[in-house]
Amino acid sequence: MIKERDFLSALQLSEAMGNAKTLELGLEQYKALAKSDDPAVQEELKRLRLVRDNWIKIEREHGPGSLLNLGHPLVEKNRGYGIIDEKRITNALRYSEFASSRALAGSS
């Protein structure tokens, strides 16, 4: 039987990869986690839902895949295999530049 922590690990991997679509689908699929008695699981679910909600807004504005962590080993591997659509890669590169320029403007 799959444990709650395994489900959480899968969701956290989606977050680390910057894969908003997988995070959203995972939260939808792992509804049993919402019934967990473990306060730590509930707290992490709450945090991941906030991440998802913010990411959905960003991807609506900047396009699907814009939050992909292109430096994550699995993203690099999947990109190399051609699994990730090039439009998503382009959006990620563009958003990365946007976020960097925004961060620089905020630090001036």
C-alpha positions as CSV (number, residue, x, y, z in Angstrom):
1,M,0.0,0.0,0.0
2,I,1.3,3.5,-0.9
3,K,1.8,5.7,2.2
4,E,0.8,9.3,2.6
5,R,4.4,10.4,2.7
6,D,5.0,8.7,-0.7
7,F,2.1,10.8,-2.2
8,L,3.5,13.9,-0.6
9,S,7.0,13.1,-2.0
10,A,5.5,12.9,-5.5
11,L,3.8,16.3,-5.1
12,Q,7.0,17.8,-3.7
13,L,8.9,16.4,-6.7
14,S,6.4,18.1,-9.0
15,E,7.0,21.4,-7.1
16,A,10.8,20.9,-7.3
17,M,10.6,20.4,-11.1
18,G,8.3,23.4,-11.4
19,N,5.7,21.3,-13.0
20,A,2.5,23.1,-12.3
21,K,0.3,20.8,-14.3
22,T,1.5,17.7,-12.5
23,L,1.2,19.4,-9.1
24,E,-2.4,20.4,-9.9
25,L,-3.2,16.9,-11.2
26,G,-1.5,15.3,-8.2
27,L,-3.5,17.3,-5.7
28,E,-6.6,16.4,-7.6
29,Q,-5.8,12.7,-7.7
30,Y,-4.5,12.3,-4.1
31,K,-7.7,13.4,-2.5
32,A,-7.3,10.8,0.2
33,L,-4.5,12.9,1.7
34,A,-7.1,15.5,2.6
35,K,-8.5,13.0,5.1
36,S,-5.1,12.4,6.8
37,D,-5.0,12.6,10.6
38,D,-1.4,13.7,10.4
39,P,-1.1,17.5,11.1
40,A,2.2,17.6,9.2
41,V,0.5,16.2,6.1
42,Q,-2.3,18.7,6.4
43,E,0.1,21.6,6.8
44,E,2.1,20.4,3.7
45,L,-1.1,20.0,1.7
46,K,-2.1,23.5,2.6
47,R,1.3,24.8,1.5
48,L,1.2,22.9,-1.8
49,R,-2.3,24.1,-2.5
50,L,-1.1,27.7,-2.1
51,V,1.8,27.0,-4.4
52,R,-0.6,25.5,-6.9
53,D,-3.0,28.4,-6.7
54,N,-0.1,30.9,-7.3
55,W,1.4,28.8,-10.1
56,I,-2.0,28.6,-11.9
57,K,-2.1,32.4,-12.0
58,I,1.4,32.7,-13.3
59,E,0.9,30.1,-16.0
60,R,-2.3,31.7,-17.1
61,E,-0.3,34.9,-17.7
62,H,3.0,33.5,-18.9
63,G,1.9,30.3,-20.6
64,P,2.1,26.6,-19.8
65,G,5.4,25.4,-18.5
66,S,6.6,28.8,-17.6
67,L,7.5,27.7,-14.1
68,L,9.5,24.6,-15.2
69,N,12.8,24.3,-13.4
70,L,15.0,23.8,-16.4
71,G,18.0,23.0,-14.1
72,H,16.2,20.1,-12.4
73,P,17.8,16.8,-13.4
74,L,14.5,15.2,-14.4
75,V,13.4,18.2,-16.4
76,E,16.7,18.1,-18.2
77,K,16.4,14.4,-18.8
78,N,12.8,14.7,-20.1
79,R,13.8,17.7,-22.2
80,G,16.6,15.6,-23.7
81,Y,14.2,12.8,-24.6
82,G,11.8,15.3,-26.2
83,I,9.1,14.6,-23.7
84,I,8.5,18.2,-22.8
85,D,6.9,20.3,-25.5
86,E,9.2,23.0,-26.8
87,K,6.5,25.6,-26.3
88,R,6.7,24.8,-22.5
89,I,10.5,25.2,-22.7
90,T,10.2,28.5,-24.5
91,N,7.7,29.7,-21.9
92,A,10.0,28.6,-19.1
93,L,13.0,30.5,-20.6
94,R,10.9,33.6,-21.1
95,Y,9.5,33.5,-17.6
96,S,12.9,32.9,-16.1
97,E,14.2,36.1,-17.8
98,F,11.1,38.0,-16.7
99,A,11.5,36.9,-13.1
100,S,15.2,37.7,-13.1
101,S,14.6,41.2,-14.5
102,R,11.8,41.7,-12.0
103,A,14.1,40.6,-9.1
104,L,16.8,43.0,-10.3
105,A,14.4,45.9,-10.6
106,G,13.2,45.2,-7.0
107,S,16.7,45.2,-5.6
108,S,17.6,48.6,-7.1
